[in-house]
Amino acid sequence: MKIGAAIPVLNEFRFLPAVVGQLLKVVDRCVILRGTRSTSGAPVALAPMPALDARVEVVEGAWQTEAETRNAGMDCLCECDYVFMVDSDEIILDEDLKTLRRLCETGQHPVIAVRVRTYWKTPEWRIEPPEDGVIRMVLQRGIRIEGVREVSAPVHVSDVWCRHLSYVRTDEELREKIRLWGHAGEIRAGWFDRVWKRWDADHGLENLHPVHPEAYRRAVYDPDQELLKILGLPAAPQPEHNPAHGLPIAPMTGPPKRDDFDRVGQRPASEAIERFVVQWSDPGTKLLDAGCGTGAEGHRLFERGYRGTYVGADNNEKALAQGIGNLAGRGASFVLADLEAMPYPDRHFEIVLAKDVIEPGRSCERLLREAGRLAGKWLVLSMSVRPHGAADEIRLERFTQDLGFDPPIPVFEDGGDRVLAFRRRPGKETRADPASTHIPLLAACVARTSGPVLELGCGDYSTPLLHWLCRGRRLVTLESDAAWLARYEDLRSPTHELLHVPDWASARPIDEGPWDVALIDHAPGARRVPDIRRLMHRATFLVVHDTEDPDYGYESVLPQFRHRHDDRRVRPWTTVVSMTHPLPT
């Protein structure tokens, strides 16, 4: 068995020695494919190649496309049984390299794909959730590449993760990447200043990708020590240093470490908050913890089953540094901000929690007004003291009503601890049960067709209805939450398949098709646009739920359909799109 590696490169040399060093641990031959022109057509001055291992060969060519470049590598290594096609910013760790080598030695897979962990700005910050899709990295002899990294051969998706460092760049390196990139013409106007530069001051910024914003939902602090070692970098800062700002942490009051969180006071009040939040949230929920401190409440929420997005905000740099460490690996993000002037649009979060930030003897009107502005559904206030007398209670209730909330719902009260939940009043638009507003259009599409139906994300309304409407025709329900899927086990039948999908990117039924109707209503929300793209030419009608919410990024894909109907009579909105057929009316 002979294995080769090909690395396309123009001037991106920052990580090339590390990439080469890793590959030489398992391959027999390594070739650098040095392009002499950019794929965007922009002029480029070639920089000198860095010193590399003597075993590395360099082949130059004026290739015009990525596919042409990679296929040249396959031709150079035509005597190899398999070729690792790796970019100069893609790192594979030691054990993963061994796994890929073992898969090659079986000879069973024409193409072996790896999953992707993309890093942002530095190797300590990672995109969460992981980047959509896979990289078709290891190719058997004779495979030809189309497009960017497409192939016309069966693909085996391995459990290997590639560390993708494409956005670990300085500002100048990033500007050059944009200029030379083959997708340069597709980058959002103003992205460099509004997203790339702004993130330095606001680590809670979301939708980061320059072309498909929702593809990079957010960046989280999650350093990989083995990756840092491979890159020749020092170990990541410990929690007592602030990774966002590099400031040393002075001694603090309160619980700095998550091991101490369950020993702090006010446990009954905290448990009441956690029960309330878990009850009124789902995987698509965005929660702001205003005054998050060291992340104690965020940690406990995740421990008790919270599945949504968590953003912690505080004006104390030291506390935020601890919070980043305490919630590492949870997909949480943090922002250093004035709680009276937060960097988010109106109603950006379904739930805003303000725990113990309302203090006696202090005017909290501006803080309450800002928290209320950001709360789309619930404003949860936890106070360690009661307002002073009935007059203060009346003023608080009137103030929150002026902000658009219903009278408070008592969540917890015991002595000096009190938790109140304020629900935002419906506006002028008609509102209904959020889980049911797509049912009329979904039923109309099913009634108009007679072929197979695909449901992405099961629900108490859609799944039983489709089960009944699709009698005698194929129905496939996909769900990423195994416990939630189990609720509908009694609906399983020879024509109704219920499938657990741990990873939407590798969910094969989506790509099987054709489907007469496909429902888009699954979690996490960042998966919806990529899966709409997969179904664009595989489904006659796509029924898309929650289209009033800009955070899903629907407008990056829905305008590409030839036929579209928006139902905006009730919230959440529903949209039906089709490439081929006029829509049901």
Secondary structure, DSSP 8 states (H G I E B T S, - for coil): --EEEEEEESS--TTHHHHHHHHTTT-SEEEEEEESS-TT-------------TTEEEEEE---SHHHHHHHHHHHTTT-SEEEE--TTEE--HHHHHHHHHHHHHT--SEEEEEEEEEESSTTEEEES--SS-EEEEEETT--EETTTEESS-EEEEEEEEEEEEE---HHHHHHHHHH-TTGGGS-TTHIIIIIIGGGT-TT-----SSSGGGS-EEEE---HHHHHHTT------TTB-TTT--B----SS--SGGGGGGSS-HHHHHHHHHHHHHT--TT-EEEEET-TTTHHHHHHHHTT--SEEEEEES-HHHHHHHHHHTTTTT-EEEE--TTS-SS-TT-EEEEEEES---TTS--HHHHHHHHHHEEEEEEEEESS--SHHHHHHHHHHHHHHTTB-S-EEEEEETTEEEEEEEB---SSEE--TTTTTHHHHHHHHHH--S-EEEES--TTHHHHHHHHTTTS-EEEEES-HHHHHTTGGG--SSEEEEE-S-GGG-HHHHH--EEEEEE--SSGGGHHHHHHHHTTTEEEEEEE-TT-GGG-GGGTGGGSSEEEEE-SEES-EEEEESSS----
